[in-house]
Every structure is written in structure tokens, then in C-alpha cells.
Amino acid sequence: MFGLPTAVLVPTGVFLVAFAGFLLHLASRHVVNRPAVITVMAVNVAWVIASAEALIAAWFPLTTLGLALVIAQAVVVAGFTGLQFAGLRKL
């Protein structure tokens, strides 16, 4: 449907589930752990860079829907990173 092979989707999905669990753990803390938030931001930046690189290098034969999905998720992740940065600055 998106032009992404299962060999990419399954490990990515497993990573995202584990990452979501880590984010849930961080969000449940009463005190913000700055190094952990910086780590999350670094992973987010790496995700956006990898998404852009996948598009530019044409790693996969993406469908139009796949192209839109990769662009949209990269924009959303970049937005989350900006909000995380703004939140850290206020601490």
C-alpha cells in the first residue's frame, strides 16, 4: 500500500512500540529527566534525517500514499522535537 517492504515495516514497528513505552515511562515521572528528553530529541532528529534521506536516495519504491506518509510523519516528528526543545528551555 505504501511501497515499503515488510522487512522494514516490522522492525520499525517493534522499535516504535518500544520507544512509545519509553516515552510513557518518561511522561509518568514527576521530575523531568533532561538527559532523557535530550536523548528523545536526538532520536527524533535522527528519524527526520533518515526519512529525508530515504526520500532523497529513493531507498524504496514508495507509492504516492507512501510518499505522503513519510513526509507527514517527518513533519510531525520535527514538530514534536520543536515542542520538546521549547519545553526544555522553560525548565
Residue pairs with C-beta under 8 A, 6 or more apart in sequence:
1 63
1 65
1 66
2 62
2 63
2 65
2 66
2 69
3 60
3 61
3 62
3 63
3 66
4 60
4 62
4 66
5 60
8 60
19 43
22 40
23 40
26 33
26 36
26 37
26 40
32 87
32 88
32 91
34 88
34 91
37 84
37 87
37 88
38 88
40 84
41 81
41 84
41 85
41 88
44 77
44 78
44 80
44 81
44 84
45 81
47 74
47 77
48 74
48 77
48 78
48 81
51 70
51 71
51 73
51 74
51 77
52 74
53 59
54 60
54 70
55 62
55 67
55 70
55 71
60 66
62 70
